[in-house]
């Protein structure tokens, strides 16, 4: 599958997206943000579930030639994580979730 947005950069190089510099998040930090965005239970998503979400998103994007929409990502998360929507947290925006998917891809490629 092709990269979601762009190939990984060295870890020492902060990312700049939407005009702001960001530090690479760990997989556990990315999991926490997924938990908030999609109302997941405390044990979800696991590393394996995150990788499955990433793979399904990449497959969808390769098949359609477009970035997955917010609703498509939500459907993928719901298919992978049984507790989707069971909890209510403050929500994260779509662009923030896209940035998390890119960071997740980089972390997985580095083998973390």
Secondary structure, DSSP 8 states (H G I E B T S, - for coil): ---SSS----TTS-EEETTEEE----HHHHHHHHHHHHT--TT-S-HHHHHHHHHHHHHHHHHHSS---HHHHHHHHHHH-TTTTSS------HHHHHHHHHHHHHHHHHT-
